[in-house]
Amino acid sequence: MSRSDAKTLYAFYDLKHSPITFDALLFVAMAEVFRKGLGFDNLQFIITTAEDGGFRRRTEKDHVLSDEDKRWRVRHVTAPSCLAVESCAGVWVCEDRAAARRVFETLEPRQVFPHGYTLDQPRYAFMISQLVDLHARGHDVQVLRSRPEARNVVQGWMATNKISRPIVVLSTRTSTAHQWKNSDLMAWNNFANYADEIGYDVVTIPDTALALAGQIPRLGNRSKSFFQGALDFDLRAALYDMAAVTLSTHGGPAMFNPFSHNRFGMFQGEALDLGPEEFYRLWRVKWGDQFPWASAGQRVAYVADTEDNIKALFHEVMEAEISEAQSG
């Protein structure tokens, strides 16, 4: 096989050691940071399974989902996440590890991300702590942005649905795994009505599991449900980019926002499920603190998503942005 394109950085997302969750967004952000730092023009993503076509088996979600469910998520969660940087020149989902190895053998070591990765000794790069460390070393980690063609699609949807006021996106979670992370839908319903009353168009994105089952919750009397974003991350990211603010429960797909320049409020919850040392190890941020690069309009709230807390976080984010714009 001939040598691969020398202008392209090849990013290997190895499902033998990496999750099939939206943590892939963190991998994409890190790959983009390295692409810029190394001077490559493009990113080529290669997503490969283990030797038997299987997946990592470490966390609760790793064991709850069947391999068939995981293969679906690879194509509809992991692969579309790679489109969150405009430098992406392609995404290859490879269920034949031997084929991935043949591509790998055509590459110079400097063309491979993560640095030092091999298929025999894979390295992972999907931790928030790794991005915090990159920021500490002077790198801009707010590199995620939707693609213009996706924004065009969302613009058409907005026109059809007569959405003309500033948009508040509600990105809720309802899952059978880690149910303590789920959204308080009644609180979000009441907030949706409040936001509509004070002059915003509310757009909700349901949990992907509910959208697949056709069980889309009604939040607010006049909100619009963008269920398409629950099934197509490219469109979800475009809506995030076009919103005045996104409010969400925990991370998941909304983890796109901290690594972009979008306004957001994210509820982490009031109960620390991990010890403070373990949380710090995973995030490199102390429980209760903000991401070190966050603007005043980008906030993680370490409280429950009650109606009053949602309202308070919304106003904190929006008023901070207005204040920053006026002072600038």
Secondary structure, 3 states (H helix, E strand, C coil): CCCCCCCEEEEEEECCCCCCCCCHHHHHHHHHHHHHHHCCCEEEEEEECCCCCCCCCCCHHHHHCCHHHHHHHHHHHHHHHHHHCCCEEEEEEECCHHHHHHHHCCCCHHHEECCCCCCCCCCCCCCHHHHHHHHHCCCCCCCCCCCHHHHHHHHHHHHHCCCCCCEEEEECCCCCCCHHHCCCHHHHHHHHHHHHHCCCEEEEECCHHHHHHCCCCCCCCCCEECCHHHHCHHHHHHHHHHCCEEEEECCHHHHHHHHCCCCEEEECCCCCCCCHHHHHHHHCCCCCCCCCCCCCCEEEECCCCCHHHHHHHHHHHHHHHHHHHHHC
